[in-house]
Amino acid sequence: MSFLKPKVYIPPAPPPPPPPAQAGEEDTERAAALSEEATKKARKKKGAGSTIVAGAGMADDTTATATGTGGTPTLLG
């Protein structure tokens, strides 16, 4: 039943990539030290200073009291 199969040329699969090079001991130690340093910097950045407060400084007091919906803005505005 070859009439059911389309006559399309399918190219052969590409050859597999070469295996990755082995890292030396010095490279592994350097990578570990850089990783630890980056982790420490990331932990220092986290904290109360990076917290985003929803609605802080978003609306004036005049607009909040004029609408009559309350004084605190929400995430929806």
C-alpha positions in Angstrom: 0.0 0.0 0.0 2.6 2.5 -1.0 0.0 4.8 -2.5 -1.0 5.9 1.1 2.5 7.1 2.0 3.6 10.5 0.8 6.6 10.7 -1.4 8.7 13.1 0.7 12.4 12.9 1.1 13.5 12.8 4.8 17.1 13.8 5.3 19.2 11.6 7.6 19.6 12.7 11.2 22.7 14.9 11.9 25.6 13.3 13.7 25.7 13.5 17.5 27.6 16.4 19.0 31.1 15.7 20.4 31.3 14.8 24.1 31.9 17.8 26.5 35.4 18.5 27.6 36.3 17.4 31.1 36.9 20.4 33.5 40.2 20.4 35.4 40.5 20.5 39.1 41.5 24.2 39.1 38.4 25.1 37.0 36.1 23.3 39.3 37.5 25.0 42.4 37.2 28.4 40.7 33.6 27.8 39.6 32.7 26.7 43.2 34.2 29.8 44.7 32.4 32.1 42.2 29.2 30.3 42.9 29.5 30.8 46.6 30.3 34.4 46.1 27.3 35.0 43.9 25.0 33.2 46.4 26.3 35.4 49.3 25.6 38.6 47.2 22.1 37.4 46.3 21.3 36.7 50.0 22.6 40.1 51.0 20.2 41.8 48.5 17.1 40.0 49.9 15.4 41.5 52.9 13.2 44.3 54.0 14.7 46.8 51.5 13.6 44.7 48.5 10.0 44.2 49.6 7.5 46.0 47.3 4.5 47.4 49.2 1.3 47.5 47.1 -0.2 50.9 46.9 2.5 52.9 48.6 2.4 56.3 47.1 0.0 55.2 44.4 -3.0 57.4 45.2 -3.5 60.8 46.9 -5.7 61.2 49.9 -8.0 63.5 48.0 -8.9 60.9 45.4 -9.4 58.2 48.0 -11.8 60.3 50.1 -13.6 61.7 47.0 -14.5 58.3 45.7 -15.8 57.2 49.1 -14.3 53.7 48.7 -11.9 54.0 51.6 -8.5 55.4 52.2 -6.2 52.5 51.3 -5.5 51.6 47.7 -5.6 48.0 46.6 -3.8 46.0 43.9 -6.7 46.6 41.6 -6.5 50.3 42.0 
